[in-house]
Amino acid sequence: MRCTVSLPKPDLHIRISTEAKAALALLADVEQAPESVLAARLLEESILGKAHILKVAARHLRHLGLSGNEGEAHA
């Protein structure tokens, strides 16, 4: 059996609006989770989701023979 050790995650400091902070506090209370843990999870989900969409779109464009900044076919 292999023993895995998780590496520490990079630290990120951000500023959010007062409205977003209040919503985060409410969500954290409902989920009974620390705000920082919930914020990290929501941020990761959003970033990874958007990156996935971008990768899928790029794959479709390549499949269609489209590439480049202008989206033109290159031979």
CYANA upper distance limits for C-alpha pairs under 8 A (distance plus 0.5 A):
 16 ILE  CA     20 ALA  CA      6.69
 16 ILE  CA     21 LYS  CA      6.94
 17 SER  CA     21 LYS  CA      6.70
 18 THR  CA     22 ALA  CA      6.70
 19 GLU  CA     23 ALA  CA      6.76
 20 ALA  CA     24 LEU  CA      6.52
 21 LYS  CA     25 ALA  CA      6.65
 22 ALA  CA     26 LEU  CA      6.78
 23 ALA  CA     27 LEU  CA      6.65
 24 LEU  CA     28 ALA  CA      6.45
 24 LEU  CA     35 GLU  CA      6.98
 24 LEU  CA     38 LEU  CA      8.26
 24 LEU  CA     39 ALA  CA      7.61
 25 ALA  CA     29 ASP  CA      6.61
 25 ALA  CA     35 GLU  CA      6.76
 26 LEU  CA     30 VAL  CA      6.76
 27 LEU  CA     31 GLU  CA      6.56
 28 ALA  CA     32 GLN  CA      6.06
 28 ALA  CA     33 ALA  CA      5.57
 28 ALA  CA     34 PRO  CA      6.51
 28 ALA  CA     35 GLU  CA      5.85
 28 ALA  CA     38 LEU  CA      6.89
 29 ASP  CA     33 ALA  CA      7.18
 33 ALA  CA     37 VAL  CA      7.23
 33 ALA  CA     38 LEU  CA      6.92
 34 PRO  CA     38 LEU  CA      6.82
 35 GLU  CA     39 ALA  CA      6.36
 36 SER  CA     40 ALA  CA      6.55
 37 VAL  CA     41 ARG  CA      6.73
 38 LEU  CA     42 LEU  CA      6.62
 39 ALA  CA     43 LEU  CA      6.49
 40 ALA  CA     44 GLU  CA      6.55
 41 ARG  CA     45 GLU  CA      6.61
 42 LEU  CA     46 SER  CA      6.66
 43 LEU  CA     47 ILE  CA      6.59
 44 GLU  CA     48 LEU  CA      6.37
 45 GLU  CA     49 GLY  CA      6.32
 46 SER  CA     50 LYS  CA      6.63
 47 ILE  CA     51 ALA  CA      6.59
 48 LEU  CA     52 HIS  CA      6.53
 49 GLY  CA     53 ILE  CA      6.82
 50 LYS  CA     54 LEU  CA      6.75
 51 ALA  CA     55 LYS  CA      6.67
 52 HIS  CA     56 VAL  CA      6.63
 53 ILE  CA     57 ALA  CA      6.64
 54 LEU  CA     58 ALA  CA      6.64
 55 LYS  CA     59 ARG  CA      6.63
 56 VAL  CA     60 HIS  CA      6.73
 57 ALA  CA     61 LEU  CA      6.67
 58 ALA  CA     62 ARG  CA      6.65
 59 ARG  CA     63 HIS  CA      6.63
 60 HIS  CA     64 LEU  CA      6.74
 61 LEU  CA     65 GLY  CA      6.78
 61 LEU  CA     66 LEU  CA      5.50
 61 LEU  CA     67 SER  CA      7.05
 62 ARG  CA     66 LEU  CA      5.84
 62 ARG  CA     67 SER  CA      6.69
 65 GLY  CA     73 ALA  CA      6.09
 65 GLY  CA     74 HIS  CA      7.76
 66 LEU  CA     71 GLY  CA      5.97
 66 LEU  CA     72 GLU  CA      5.96
 66 LEU  CA     73 ALA  CA      5.00
 66 LEU  CA     74 HIS  CA      7.43
 67 SER  CA     71 GLY  CA      5.64
 67 SER  CA     72 GLU  CA      6.51
 67 SER  CA     73 ALA  CA      6.58
 67 SER  CA     74 HIS  CA      7.30
 68 GLY  CA     72 GLU  CA      6.96
 68 GLY  CA     73 ALA  CA      8.42
 68 GLY  CA     74 HIS  CA      8.36
